Amino acid sequence: MEASQFQEEILRLKKERNAVILAHNYQLREIQEIADYVGDSLGLAYQANRTGADWIVFCGVHFMAETAKILNPEKKVLLPDLEAGCSLADSCSAEELAEARRASDRLFVVTYVNSTASVKALSDVICTSSNAVAIVNRIPSEYEILFVPDQNLGEWVRQQTGRKIRLWEGRCYVHVEFTHASLSRMRQLHPGAPIVAHPECDAAVRMLADEICSTEKMVGFCRKSPAESFIIATEAGMLHRLRREIPEKEFLPAPTERCACANCLFMKKITLEKVYRSLQSGEPEVVVPREIAERARIPIERMLDWSTN
């Protein structure tokens, strides 16, 4: 089938199954087009928490589908390709985090949502790039904060809050491909275009950025800015959403040292055909062991509560 035929069949099956399709901003354009909701990790968590659908088809990566399952233990959560993982989540294991916790009884673990369910279960609160600063500001000053697993995001949060924060040595393999040199050359070519960077980028890139924010906040910044062109330093899928929602402006992919193709290979594992097959068969289903899910739900719900109060 052609892409348009897959899309039609997906929409038909979605109605039959009483399913909702959630897609991350980094998904392929044709996936974003058939999603009920496209957003960042925080927005997706809210949508998963509120849905009345029987099935949740998660077009993202494994930790996102796990989060949806933790928040909806009674619902069927499908991830069209179970191999859609995350290098950042893989950088912090539950065993390593448990060892770090044993070293201090005053430790408050702030865990980026890009982490496994087992790591979330050992955490005090979860955060996303949208709310990380607000979350850290809610933590009482007597605690020692450990931020896992993204070192760059944690470093940026430390700068924004002025809090003492221990950082885990983990990084997103896509965001560290952007460099100060590649962005400097791009700025010379487009001097009037603001650089909008995700906080997972290295400090040298963040120093050049006119705005550092989550993917969701990129939409608002670019919409309100008087600029007509923007250099976007995050995963390439975000450009589809920006161009769709703000068609009157120009969005330029920030180049890496090698190319202007900052694609997450894990995100791109989700295809229309896999979504179609998943809705047909009800597989592959994401399952989180009950004990881990119950423990992980506490810091996730704390995040949702702290983000709205």
Secondary structure, 3 states (H helix, E strand, C coil): CCHHHHHHHHHHHHHHHCEEEEEECCCCHHHHHHCCEEECHHHHHHHHHHCCCCEEEEECCHHHHHHHHHHCCCCEEECCCCCCCCHHHHCCCHHHHHHHHHCCCCEEEEEECCCCHHHHCCCCEEECCCCHHHHHHCCCCCCEEEEECEHHHHHHHHHHHCCCEEECCECCCCHHHCCHHHHHHHHHHCCCCCEEECCCCCHHHHCCCCEECCHHHHHHHHHHCCCCEEEEECCCCHHHHHHHHCCCCEEEECCCCCCCCCCCCCHHHCCHHHHHHHHHHCCCECCCCHHHHHHHHHHHHHHHHHHHC
